[in-house]
Amino acid sequence: MNTLLIIGGVILGLIFLVFIGVVVYLSQKGKNQPPSFGLVEEKYYVCSKHQLLDGGVFGKGPKLKFPVEDSELVCPRDEWEEINKKKFKKLATKWYGKDWNSEVDFWKK
């Protein structure tokens, strides 16, 4: 009887540890991204601290991120600020020299 209680306690302990691990993993996932959306929405974000930009039509496209290469810079989710398309394009040109003439019509407006 005592052996069953010990085994049951160990199993419950392992389940608890797995649960805590999943919670910690999910709480950290996506912290280096601007707020995401389940719906298709046109939004633009800037992380001024690291000069990161992410914007366009989330969930559908077109969408652009700057810098375009995989960056090691980390910008926590709460440091992203929502901006308008005009400011997004202006900052991309200022910080990254983006030429909007080579983009699809969506970005030329």
MODELLER restraints for C-alpha pairs under 7 A, 6 or more apart:
rsr = mdl.restraints
at = mdl.atoms
rsr.add(forms.Gaussian(group=physical.xy_distance, feature=features.Distance(at['CA:31:A'], at['CA:76:A']), mean=5.06, stdev=0.5))
rsr.add(forms.Gaussian(group=physical.xy_distance, feature=features.Distance(at['CA:31:A'], at['CA:77:A']), mean=5.07, stdev=0.5))
rsr.add(forms.Gaussian(group=physical.xy_distance, feature=features.Distance(at['CA:32:A'], at['CA:74:A']), mean=5.46, stdev=0.5))
rsr.add(forms.Gaussian(group=physical.xy_distance, feature=features.Distance(at['CA:32:A'], at['CA:75:A']), mean=5.07, stdev=0.5))
rsr.add(forms.Gaussian(group=physical.xy_distance, feature=features.Distance(at['CA:32:A'], at['CA:76:A']), mean=5.02, stdev=0.5))
rsr.add(forms.Gaussian(group=physical.xy_distance, feature=features.Distance(at['CA:32:A'], at['CA:77:A']), mean=5.96, stdev=0.5))
rsr.add(forms.Gaussian(group=physical.xy_distance, feature=features.Distance(at['CA:33:A'], at['CA:76:A']), mean=6.92, stdev=0.5))
rsr.add(forms.Gaussian(group=physical.xy_distance, feature=features.Distance(at['CA:33:A'], at['CA:77:A']), mean=5.66, stdev=0.5))
rsr.add(forms.Gaussian(group=physical.xy_distance, feature=features.Distance(at['CA:34:A'], at['CA:45:A']), mean=6.66, stdev=0.5))
rsr.add(forms.Gaussian(group=physical.xy_distance, feature=features.Distance(at['CA:34:A'], at['CA:77:A']), mean=5.37, stdev=0.5))
rsr.add(forms.Gaussian(group=physical.xy_distance, feature=features.Distance(at['CA:34:A'], at['CA:80:A']), mean=5.61, stdev=0.5))
rsr.add(forms.Gaussian(group=physical.xy_distance, feature=features.Distance(at['CA:35:A'], at['CA:77:A']), mean=6.39, stdev=0.5))
rsr.add(forms.Gaussian(group=physical.xy_distance, feature=features.Distance(at['CA:37:A'], at['CA:58:A']), mean=6.95, stdev=0.5))
rsr.add(forms.Gaussian(group=physical.xy_distance, feature=features.Distance(at['CA:39:A'], at['CA:59:A']), mean=6.65, stdev=0.5))
rsr.add(forms.Gaussian(group=physical.xy_distance, feature=features.Distance(at['CA:40:A'], at['CA:57:A']), mean=6.55, stdev=0.5))
rsr.add(forms.Gaussian(group=physical.xy_distance, feature=features.Distance(at['CA:40:A'], at['CA:58:A']), mean=5.57, stdev=0.5))
rsr.add(forms.Gaussian(group=physical.xy_distance, feature=features.Distance(at['CA:40:A'], at['CA:59:A']), mean=4.90, stdev=0.5))
rsr.add(forms.Gaussian(group=physical.xy_distance, feature=features.Distance(at['CA:40:A'], at['CA:60:A']), mean=6.19, stdev=0.5))
rsr.add(forms.Gaussian(group=physical.xy_distance, feature=features.Distance(at['CA:41:A'], at['CA:57:A']), mean=5.44, stdev=0.5))
rsr.add(forms.Gaussian(group=physical.xy_distance, feature=features.Distance(at['CA:41:A'], at['CA:58:A']), mean=5.47, stdev=0.5))
rsr.add(forms.Gaussian(group=physical.xy_distance, feature=features.Distance(at['CA:42:A'], at['CA:56:A']), mean=5.38, stdev=0.5))
rsr.add(forms.Gaussian(group=physical.xy_distance, feature=features.Distance(at['CA:42:A'], at['CA:57:A']), mean=4.20, stdev=0.5))
rsr.add(forms.Gaussian(group=physical.xy_distance, feature=features.Distance(at['CA:42:A'], at['CA:58:A']), mean=6.15, stdev=0.5))
rsr.add(forms.Gaussian(group=physical.xy_distance, feature=features.Distance(at['CA:43:A'], at['CA:55:A']), mean=5.61, stdev=0.5))
rsr.add(forms.Gaussian(group=physical.xy_distance, feature=features.Distance(at['CA:43:A'], at['CA:56:A']), mean=5.71, stdev=0.5))
rsr.add(forms.Gaussian(group=physical.xy_distance, feature=features.Distance(at['CA:43:A'], at['CA:57:A']), mean=6.43, stdev=0.5))
rsr.add(forms.Gaussian(group=physical.xy_distance, feature=features.Distance(at['CA:44:A'], at['CA:54:A']), mean=6.05, stdev=0.5))
rsr.add(forms.Gaussian(group=physical.xy_distance, feature=features.Distance(at['CA:44:A'], at['CA:55:A']), mean=3.99, stdev=0.5))
rsr.add(forms.Gaussian(group=physical.xy_distance, feature=features.Distance(at['CA:44:A'], at['CA:56:A']), mean=6.13, stdev=0.5))
rsr.add(forms.Gaussian(group=physical.xy_distance, feature=features.Distance(at['CA:44:A'], at['CA:82:A']), mean=5.71, stdev=0.5))
rsr.add(forms.Gaussian(group=physical.xy_distance, feature=features.Distance(at['CA:44:A'], at['CA:83:A']), mean=5.38, stdev=0.5))
rsr.add(forms.Gaussian(group=physical.xy_distance, feature=features.Distance(at['CA:44:A'], at['CA:84:A']), mean=5.94, stdev=0.5))
rsr.add(forms.Gaussian(group=physical.xy_distance, feature=features.Distance(at['CA:44:A'], at['CA:85:A']), mean=6.19, stdev=0.5))
rsr.add(forms.Gaussian(group=physical.xy_distance, feature=features.Distance(at['CA:44:A'], at['CA:88:A']), mean=6.46, stdev=0.5))
rsr.add(forms.Gaussian(group=physical.xy_distance, feature=features.Distance(at['CA:45:A'], at['CA:53:A']), mean=5.78, stdev=0.5))
rsr.add(forms.Gaussian(group=physical.xy_distance, feature=features.Distance(at['CA:45:A'], at['CA:54:A']), mean=5.31, stdev=0.5))
rsr.add(forms.Gaussian(group=physical.xy_distance, feature=features.Distance(at['CA:45:A'], at['CA:55:A']), mean=5.87, stdev=0.5))
rsr.add(forms.Gaussian(group=physical.xy_distance, feature=features.Distance(at['CA:45:A'], at['CA:80:A']), mean=6.06, stdev=0.5))
rsr.add(forms.Gaussian(group=physical.xy_distance, feature=features.Distance(at['CA:45:A'], at['CA:81:A']), mean=5.37, stdev=0.5))
rsr.add(forms.Gaussian(group=physical.xy_distance, feature=features.Distance(at['CA:45:A'], at['CA:82:A']), mean=4.45, stdev=0.5))
rsr.add(forms.Gaussian(group=physical.xy_distance, feature=features.Distance(at['CA:45:A'], at['CA:83:A']), mean=5.50, stdev=0.5))
rsr.add(forms.Gaussian(group=physical.xy_distance, feature=features.Distance(at['CA:46:A'], at['CA:52:A']), mean=5.73, stdev=0.5))
rsr.add(forms.Gaussian(group=physical.xy_distance, feature=features.Distance(at['CA:46:A'], at['CA:53:A']), mean=4.63, stdev=0.5))
rsr.add(forms.Gaussian(group=physical.xy_distance, feature=features.Distance(at['CA:46:A'], at['CA:54:A']), mean=6.61, stdev=0.5))
rsr.add(forms.Gaussian(group=physical.xy_distance, feature=features.Distance(at['CA:46:A'], at['CA:80:A']), mean=5.52, stdev=0.5))
rsr.add(forms.Gaussian(group=physical.xy_distance, feature=features.Distance(at['CA:46:A'], at['CA:81:A']), mean=5.34, stdev=0.5))
rsr.add(forms.Gaussian(group=physical.xy_distance, feature=features.Distance(at['CA:46:A'], at['CA:82:A']), mean=6.55, stdev=0.5))
rsr.add(forms.Gaussian(group=physical.xy_distance, feature=features.Distance(at['CA:46:A'], at['CA:83:A']), mean=6.87, stdev=0.5))
rsr.add(forms.Gaussian(group=physical.xy_distance, feature=features.Distance(at['CA:47:A'], at['CA:53:A']), mean=6.43, stdev=0.5))
rsr.add(forms.Gaussian(group=physical.xy_distance, feature=features.Distance(at['CA:47:A'], at['CA:75:A']), mean=6.61, stdev=0.5))
rsr.add(forms.Gaussian(group=physical.xy_distance, feature=features.Distance(at['CA:47:A'], at['CA:79:A']), mean=6.06, stdev=0.5))
rsr.add(forms.Gaussian(group=physical.xy_distance, feature=features.Distance(at['CA:47:A'], at['CA:80:A']), mean=4.70, stdev=0.5))
rsr.add(forms.Gaussian(group=physical.xy_distance, feature=features.Distance(at['CA:47:A'], at['CA:81:A']), mean=6.35, stdev=0.5))
rsr.add(forms.Gaussian(group=physical.xy_distance, feature=features.Distance(at['CA:50:A'], at['CA:73:A']), mean=6.86, stdev=0.5))
rsr.add(forms.Gaussian(group=physical.xy_distance, feature=features.Distance(at['CA:52:A'], at['CA:66:A']), mean=5.59, stdev=0.5))
rsr.add(forms.Gaussian(group=physical.xy_distance, feature=features.Distance(at['CA:52:A'], at['CA:67:A']), mean=6.47, stdev=0.5))
rsr.add(forms.Gaussian(group=physical.xy_distance, feature=features.Distance(at['CA:53:A'], at['CA:65:A']), mean=5.49, stdev=0.5))
rsr.add(forms.Gaussian(group=physical.xy_distance, feature=features.Distance(at['CA:53:A'], at['CA:66:A']), mean=4.96, stdev=0.5))
rsr.add(forms.Gaussian(group=physical.xy_distance, feature=features.Distance(at['CA:54:A'], at['CA:64:A']), mean=5.86, stdev=0.5))
rsr.add(forms.Gaussian(group=physical.xy_distance, feature=features.Distance(at['CA:54:A'], at['CA:65:A']), mean=4.37, stdev=0.5))
rsr.add(forms.Gaussian(group=physical.xy_distance, feature=features.Distance(at['CA:54:A'], at['CA:66:A']), mean=6.47, stdev=0.5))
rsr.add(forms.Gaussian(group=physical.xy_distance, feature=features.Distance(at['CA:55:A'], at['CA:63:A']), mean=5.59, stdev=0.5))
rsr.add(forms.Gaussian(group=physical.xy_distance, feature=features.Distance(at['CA:55:A'], at['CA:64:A']), mean=5.62, stdev=0.5))
rsr.add(forms.Gaussian(group=physical.xy_distance, feature=features.Distance(at['CA:55:A'], at['CA:65:A']), mean=6.59, stdev=0.5))
rsr.add(forms.Gaussian(group=physical.xy_distance, feature=features.Distance(at['CA:56:A'], at['CA:62:A']), mean=5.80, stdev=0.5))
rsr.add(forms.Gaussian(group=physical.xy_distance, feature=features.Distance(at['CA:56:A'], at['CA:63:A']), mean=4.16, stdev=0.5))
rsr.add(forms.Gaussian(group=physical.xy_distance, feature=features.Distance(at['CA:56:A'], at['CA:64:A']), mean=6.30, stdev=0.5))
rsr.add(forms.Gaussian(group=physical.xy_distance, feature=features.Distance(at['CA:57:A'], at['CA:63:A']), mean=5.61, stdev=0.5))
rsr.add(forms.Gaussian(group=physical.xy_distance, feature=features.Distance(at['CA:92:A'], at['CA:98:A']), mean=5.64, stdev=0.5))
rsr.add(forms.Gaussian(group=physical.xy_distance, feature=features.Distance(at['CA:93:A'], at['CA:99:A']), mean=6.81, stdev=0.5))
rsr.add(forms.Gaussian(group=physical.xy_distance, feature=features.Distance(at['CA:100:A'], at['CA:107:A']), mean=6.61, stdev=0.5))
rsr.add(forms.Gaussian(group=physical.xy_distance, feature=features.Distance(at['CA:100:A'], at['CA:108:A']), mean=6.14, stdev=0.5))
rsr.add(forms.Gaussian(group=physical.xy_distance, feature=features.Distance(at['CA:101:A'], at['CA:108:A']), mean=6.59, stdev=0.5))
